[in-house]
Amino acid sequence: MDLRGRHIISIADFSRDEILHILRTAAVMESGGAGEPLAGRLMATLFFEPSTRTRLSFEAAMLKLGGRVMGFSDPGSSSAKKGESLADTIRMIERYADVMVMRHPRDGAARLAAEVSRVPVINGGDGSNQHPTQTFLDLYTISRLFPQLVSGEGLTVAFAGDLRYGRTVHSLISALCHFGGRILTVAPRGLELPVQYIAEANHHGITVEAVPSLNDAIAACDVLYMTRLQEERFPDPLEFDHIKASYRVNAEMLTAAKPHMRILHPLPRVNEIAADVDATAHAHYFTQAANGIPVRQAILGLVLGAVR
């Protein structure tokens, strides 16, 4: 399957077969059998928003494949501070690099960059819209834990926290539409999952059920996908302090979970997962983050035509 030259903007741009091909390629990368097929290639990282895991895992992936890296992690150090348009920035960077990874606070910015660029653009997160490479690593993590995901036997995945603005949630729900199963949601009032994602899941035969509490989700799911509540979304700090306690998982709560249930989180966490969860068999979020390297190795190798 040839993905050479493809932009990675939205998970919706990829078929089930293409998703599975990326996951299989990631498994090859994780086995260490890829060598350095990107020697002589250059990746530009354009991070107009802060990032730790996405930026560093992309850099590690490129370096492990023999490539080189340049870029910025602070928009204040770029010409954007002088008023340069995003389109002009992309037109310049495409002349310097073979591929670019971009994070931007504005929804749709990655799509705009792809329309301008002659080299592959990889969306490292655009506003509250999409974060497709996080979704690929989430799917890779889930498929390693539960091979039945790929066979279509279906899983129950619960999403908790900020589901309205959570771009990782939006991307993963769209991807799960290819694999069946059931989705549970638990979110504060005003931060519920947008109706278009519920409609998309229903269209693919997936039931989306809002459950009353985090305890209900923990007892019923195979995968609990936690997200942080963002204090800036709450006009009243007292309301935030009250609500955040209801969206915090601790080890005691996990006594009701199925033995095989695993907790994922796109990170960073703030206080929504207590530290005592880390030592339980349910915690899998640090392994999930580590999976970003082979998955992003696969993506870089495929879009640059170095692996097939």
C-alpha positions as CSV (number, residue, x, y, z in Angstrom):
1,M,0.0,0.0,0.0
2,D,1.6,3.3,-1.1
3,L,1.1,6.3,1.2
4,R,4.0,8.2,-0.2
5,G,3.3,12.0,-0.3
6,R,0.1,11.7,1.8
7,H,-0.8,14.4,4.2
8,I,-1.9,13.2,7.7
9,I,-4.5,15.8,8.6
10,S,-7.6,13.9,9.9
11,I,-8.3,10.3,10.7
12,A,-11.4,10.6,8.5
13,D,-9.1,10.7,5.5
14,F,-8.0,7.1,6.0
15,S,-9.8,3.8,5.2
16,R,-9.8,0.9,7.5
17,D,-7.2,-0.9,5.4
18,E,-4.9,2.1,5.5
19,I,-5.2,2.4,9.2
20,L,-4.4,-1.3,9.6
21,H,-1.4,-0.9,7.3
22,I,0.0,1.9,9.5
23,L,-0.5,-0.3,12.6
24,R,1.3,-3.2,11.0
25,T,4.1,-1.0,9.9
26,A,4.4,0.3,13.5
27,A,4.8,-3.2,14.7
28,V,7.7,-3.7,12.3
29,M,9.3,-0.5,13.6
30,E,8.9,-1.6,17.2
31,S,10.7,-4.8,16.4
32,G,13.7,-2.8,15.4
33,G,13.9,-4.1,11.9
34,A,13.6,-0.8,10.0
35,G,17.2,0.4,9.8
36,E,17.8,4.0,8.8
37,P,15.7,4.5,5.6
38,L,15.4,8.2,6.2
39,A,19.1,9.0,6.2
40,G,19.5,12.4,4.4
41,R,15.9,13.4,5.0
42,L,14.9,16.5,7.0
43,M,11.8,16.9,9.2
44,A,10.6,20.4,10.2
45,T,8.6,20.7,13.5
46,L,6.3,23.8,13.6
47,F,4.8,23.9,17.0
48,F,2.7,27.0,17.5
49,E,1.5,25.5,20.8
50,P,3.4,23.8,23.6
51,S,4.0,20.0,23.3
52,T,6.2,17.4,25.0
53,R,5.2,14.0,23.9
54,T,4.1,14.7,20.3
55,R,7.1,16.9,19.4
56,L,9.8,14.8,21.2
57,S,8.4,11.4,19.9
58,F,8.4,12.7,16.4
59,E,11.9,13.9,16.8
60,A,13.0,10.6,18.3
61,A,11.2,8.7,15.5
62,M,13.0,10.7,12.8
63,L,16.4,10.4,14.4
64,K,15.9,6.6,14.9
65,L,15.2,6.3,11.2
66,G,18.5,8.1,10.4
67,G,16.9,11.5,9.5
68,R,17.5,15.0,10.8
69,V,15.3,17.5,12.6
70,M,14.8,21.3,12.6
71,G,12.0,23.6,13.8
72,F,10.6,25.6,16.6
73,S,8.5,24.9,19.7
74,D,7.7,28.5,20.5
75,P,5.8,30.7,18.0
76,G,7.4,33.7,19.6
77,S,10.7,32.6,18.0
78,S,9.1,32.4,14.5
79,S,8.1,35.0,12.0
80,A,4.5,34.5,13.0
81,K,5.2,37.0,15.8
82,K,6.0,39.5,13.1
83,G,2.7,38.9,11.4
84,E,3.7,36.4,8.7
85,S,0.7,34.4,7.5
86,L,0.6,30.6,8.1
87,A,0.5,30.0,4.3
88,D,3.7,32.0,3.8
89,T,5.4,30.1,6.6
90,I,4.5,26.8,5.0
91,R,5.6,28.0,1.5
92,M,9.1,28.7,3.0
93,I,9.4,25.6,5.1
94,E,8.5,23.3,2.2
95,R,11.7,24.6,0.6
96,Y,13.8,23.5,3.6
97,A,12.3,20.2,4.6
98,D,11.1,16.9,3.2
99,V,8.2,16.6,5.7
100,M,6.7,18.9,8.3
101,V,4.9,18.3,11.6
102,M,2.7,21.1,12.8
103,R,0.7,21.9,15.9
104,H,-1.5,25.0,15.8
105,P,-4.2,26.4,18.1
106,R,-6.7,27.1,15.3
107,D,-9.1,24.5,14.0
108,G,-8.4,23.7,10.3
109,A,-4.9,25.2,10.3
110,A,-3.4,21.8,9.3
111,R,-5.8,21.4,6.4
112,L,-4.8,24.9,5.2
113,A,-1.1,24.0,5.5
114,A,-1.7,20.8,3.4
115,E,-3.5,22.8,0.7
116,V,-0.4,25.0,0.4
117,S,2.4,22.6,0.9
118,R,4.2,20.5,-1.7
119,V,5.7,18.2,0.9
120,P,3.7,16.0,3.4
121,V,2.1,17.9,6.3
122,I,1.4,15.9,9.5
123,N,-1.1,17.3,11.9
124,G,0.2,17.3,15.4
125,G,-3.1,18.7,16.7
126,D,-5.1,21.7,15.4
127,G,-7.2,23.4,18.0
128,S,-10.1,21.2,19.3
129,N,-10.4,19.6,15.9
130,Q,-8.1,16.6,15.2
131,H,-5.0,14.8,16.4
132,P,-4.6,11.9,14.0
133,T,-1.2,10.6,15.0
134,Q,-2.3,10.4,18.6
135,T,-5.2,8.3,17.3
136,F,-2.9,6.0,15.4
137,L,-0.9,5.4,18.6
138,D,-4.1,5.0,20.6
139,L,-5.4,2.3,18.2
140,Y,-2.0,0.7,18.1
141,T,-2.0,0.5,21.9
142,I,-5.6,-0.9,22.1
143,S,-4.9,-3.4,19.3
144,R,-1.9,-4.7,21.2
145,L,-3.9,-5.1,24.4
146,F,-7.1,-6.4,22.6
147,P,-6.4,-8.1,19.3
148,Q,-10.2,-8.6,18.9
149,L,-10.4,-4.9,18.0
150,V,-9.0,-5.7,14.6
151,S,-11.1,-8.8,14.1
152,G,-14.2,-6.7,14.7
153,E,-15.5,-8.5,17.8
154,G,-16.0,-5.2,19.5
155,L,-14.9,-3.5,22.6
156,T,-16.6,-1.2,25.1
157,V,-14.6,2.0,25.3
158,A,-15.5,4.7,27.8
159,F,-14.4,8.3,27.4
160,A,-14.4,10.6,30.4
161,G,-13.6,14.3,31.0
162,D,-13.7,17.1,28.5
163,L,-15.3,15.5,25.5
164,R,-16.5,18.7,23.8
165,Y,-13.0,20.2,23.2
166,G,-10.9,17.0,23.4
167,R,-9.4,16.6,19.9
168,T,-7.9,13.2,20.9
169,V,-11.4,12.0,21.8
170,H,-12.9,13.2,18.5
171,S,-10.2,11.5,16.4
172,L,-10.4,8.2,18.2
173,I,-14.2,8.0,18.1
174,S,-14.0,8.5,14.3
175,A,-11.4,5.8,14.0
176,L,-13.4,3.3,16.2
177,C,-16.2,3.6,13.6
178,H,-14.1,1.2,11.5
179,F,-14.0,-1.4,14.2
180,G,-17.4,-1.6,15.8
181,G,-18.1,-2.0,19.6
182,R,-19.8,0.3,22.1
183,I,-18.9,3.8,23.4
184,L,-19.7,5.1,26.8
185,T,-19.3,8.8,27.7
186,V,-19.2,10.6,31.0
187,A,-18.6,14.4,31.0
188,P,-19.6,17.5,32.9
189,R,-22.6,19.5,31.7
190,G,-21.5,21.7,28.8
191,L,-18.5,19.5,28.0
192,E,-20.4,16.5,26.5
193,L,-19.5,14.8,23.3
194,P,-20.6,16.9,20.3
195,V,-23.6,15.5,18.5
196,Q,-21.8,15.1,15.2
197,Y,-19.6,12.4,16.7
198,I,-22.5,10.6,18.2
199,A,-24.3,10.7,14.8
200,E,-21.1,9.4,13.0
201,A,-20.8,6.5,15.5
202,N,-24.6,5.7,15.2
203,H,-24.3,5.7,11.4
204,H,-21.7,3.0,11.7
205,G,-23.8,0.9,14.0
206,I,-22.0,1.9,17.2
207,T,-24.1,2.7,20.2
208,V,-23.1,5.8,22.2
209,E,-24.4,5.9,25.8
210,A,-24.0,8.7,28.3
211,V,-23.5,7.1,31.8
212,P,-24.2,8.9,35.1
213,S,-20.8,8.6,36.7
214,L,-17.2,7.5,36.3
215,N,-17.9,4.5,38.6
216,D,-20.5,3.3,36.1
217,A,-18.0,3.6,33.2
218,I,-15.3,1.8,35.1
219,A,-17.5,-1.1,35.9
220,A,-18.7,-1.6,32.3
221,C,-15.7,-0.8,30.0
222,D,-12.8,-2.6,28.5
223,V,-10.8,0.6,27.9
224,L,-11.2,3.8,30.0
225,Y,-9.9,6.8,28.0
226,M,-9.4,9.6,30.5
227,T,-8.9,13.3,29.5
228,R,-8.2,16.3,31.7
229,L,-10.7,18.9,32.5
230,Q,-9.5,22.3,31.5
231,E,-10.1,24.9,34.2
232,E,-10.3,27.7,31.6
233,R,-13.5,26.1,30.3
234,F,-15.2,26.9,33.6
235,P,-16.3,30.5,34.3
236,D,-16.6,29.8,38.0
237,P,-13.5,28.4,39.8
238,L,-15.6,27.0,42.6
239,E,-17.6,25.0,40.1
240,F,-14.4,23.6,38.6
241,D,-13.1,22.6,42.0
242,H,-16.4,20.8,42.7
243,I,-16.6,19.0,39.4
244,K,-13.0,17.9,39.0
245,A,-13.4,15.7,42.1
246,S,-16.1,13.7,40.3
247,Y,-13.7,13.0,37.3
248,R,-10.8,11.6,39.2
249,V,-9.9,7.9,39.2
250,N,-8.1,6.3,42.2
251,A,-7.1,2.8,42.9
252,E,-10.0,2.1,45.3
253,M,-12.5,2.8,42.5
254,L,-10.8,0.1,40.3
255,T,-12.0,-2.7,42.5
256,A,-15.2,-2.6,40.4
257,A,-13.3,-2.9,37.1
258,K,-12.9,-6.0,34.9
259,P,-9.5,-7.6,35.5
260,H,-8.5,-6.9,31.9
261,M,-9.7,-3.2,31.9
262,R,-6.9,-0.8,30.9
263,I,-6.8,3.0,31.4
264,L,-5.4,5.2,28.7
265,H,-4.8,9.0,28.7
266,P,-3.3,11.2,26.0
267,L,-1.3,13.0,28.7
268,P,-0.4,15.3,30.4
269,R,-2.6,14.4,33.4
270,V,-3.2,16.9,36.1
271,N,-5.3,15.3,38.9
272,E,-7.8,13.2,37.0
273,I,-5.8,10.0,37.6
274,A,-4.4,9.6,41.1
275,A,-0.8,8.5,41.5
276,D,-1.9,5.3,43.3
277,V,-3.4,4.1,40.0
278,D,0.1,3.9,38.4
279,A,1.0,0.8,40.3
280,T,-2.1,-1.1,39.3
281,A,-2.4,-3.5,36.4
282,H,-5.0,-1.2,34.9
283,A,-2.6,1.7,34.2
284,H,-1.3,1.7,30.6
285,Y,-0.9,5.4,29.8
286,F,2.9,5.5,30.0
287,T,3.2,2.5,27.6
288,Q,0.7,4.3,25.4
289,A,2.9,7.3,25.3
290,A,6.0,5.2,24.4
291,N,4.1,3.7,21.5
292,G,4.2,7.1,19.9
293,I,7.7,6.4,18.7
294,P,7.1,3.3,16.5
295,V,3.8,4.7,15.3
296,R,5.4,7.9,14.2
297,Q,8.3,6.1,12.7
298,A,5.8,4.2,10.6
299,I,4.0,7.4,9.5
300,L,7.2,9.2,8.6
301,G,8.6,6.2,6.7
302,L,5.3,5.7,4.8
303,V,4.7,9.3,3.8
304,L,8.3,9.7,2.7
305,G,8.1,6.5,0.6
306,A,11.0,4.9,2.5
307,V,8.9,1.9,3.6
308,R,5.8,0.3,2.0
